[in-house]
Amino acid sequence: MQNRHRDLGALRALPALDLLADPVRRQIIWELAHEPCPVTELARRVGQTQPVVSKHLRQLRNAGLVQVSRAEGDGRARVYDISREPLIDLQLWLQDLQHHWWVRTRLTPTDPDYYKQDRLDPNLTTRGTPRIRTPRQLNDPWER
């Protein structure tokens, strides 16, 4: 229990995580991950009005998740694009989280019917079919 609290840096602020809790902002980030586009195009793609999308873009921009630039040929139009750094921080935090729960739960079966079998064979699924092991599972350092 004490080890859990030793690395309080893992509990640092992650604005990406807080902001992506909103489904509209998640959809905006999803669209921008594929290509940069202006607010009017984003509004059309996410099915929201332009003022609503602008409000979300302002929050995302203030948190550093998106960046804005002027469109080529049109000095007034702004094109929004995704910023990599905050999402990389979020990805690293999620990978660290995944590592901790993987270590703790690696021996827990994921099949809900696992314990309903009388005869448990690690090479068979609960339905009696041969279990297919991926190369990653075979080379997992935690299984040695």
N, C-alpha and C positions, 0 to 999 in steps of 0.2 A: 504494500500500500504506500510506503514511503517513496518508492521509486517513481510512482505516478506523479508526484509533486516535485521531483527534483529538477525537471526541465520546464520551468514556467515560460520559457521562450516559445514553446509550442502553443501557448495560449495567447500569443500576440494578436493584435488586431488584424483581421483579414477583411478589408472593405469589400473585396470581391465576393466573399462568402455572404456577407450581410446584404449586399445589393442584389445578388443573384437569387435571393429568396423570392423576389417578385417575378411572376411568370412573364410579364411583358418585357422586363429588363433581360431575362434569360433569352427570350426570343430575339430581342434586338442584338444581343451579343452573338447569338447563333447566326443571324443573318450577316453581321459584320465579320464573323470568322470566315465566311465564304468570299466576301468582296466588300470593299468600301462603297458607300452610297450616300446620297443626300437624304435629308430628313423626310422629304415628300415620298421618296421611294421606300424608305423604311416604314413609314406610316401605312403605305399600301400593302406592304408585305406582311406586317404584323396585324393588320386589320384594326388599327386604332386611328384616331384623328391626329392631325399634325401637332396641335398643341400638347396633347397627351404624350406623344413620342418625344417632343422637344423637352418636356419636363423630365422624362426619364433619361434622355441623353445628357441633360445638364447635370443630373445626379451622377451618372456614370462618368462624365468628364471631370467633375469635381473630385471623384475618387481615383482618377487616373486610369480608368478602365478603357476609355475611348479617347481618341484625339481627333481634332478637327483641323481641316486645311481648306484653303480656297480651291474651288474647282478651276481647272484649266479653261481659259477662254471666257469664263463668267466670273467677274470679280465679286459678285454678291453671293453666289451659291457656295454653300459649305458642304464639304464631303466628310463624313465620319468614318473612322477606321478604328479597329481594335488595337489596344496597347498590349504588348506581350508581357511586360514585367509583372503586373499584379496577378495575371493569370498563371504565370510561372510560379509565383509565391504560393498561390492556392494549390496548384498541382503538387508542389513539393510537400506542403502541409498534408494533403490527402495521401500522398505516398507514405509519409511517416506514420500517419494514422493507420493506414492499411497494414504496414509492417507490424505495428503493435498488436492489432487485433488478429492478424494472421498467426503470429507467434503464440498468442494466447488460445486461439481456437483451432489451430491446425489439425488437431486430432478429433475434433467434433464432426460427426458425419453431417452432410448437408441434405441428405435424402430424408424426408419426413417419415418414410415407412421403414427406416433402417432397423429400428428396435422391434418391429412387428414380426420379424423373421425368427423362427426357432433356431435354424442353423445359419449362422453368419459366416459367409465366405468372403474374404477381402477381395477376391478376384472376380466376384459376381456382383451384379447390381441386385437390388431387392426384388427385381422382377425376374431374376434368374439368368439374365443375359450376361455375357462376358463383359467385365469392366474394361473400358478403353482408357489407357493411361497416356497422357500427352507427354512429349519429351520433357516439358518443364516439370511435370509431376515426378518423372523418373529421376530427374537430376536435382530435385529440391534438396537444398542443404539441410533443411530442418527435419527431413525424414531419415537422416543417417544415424 
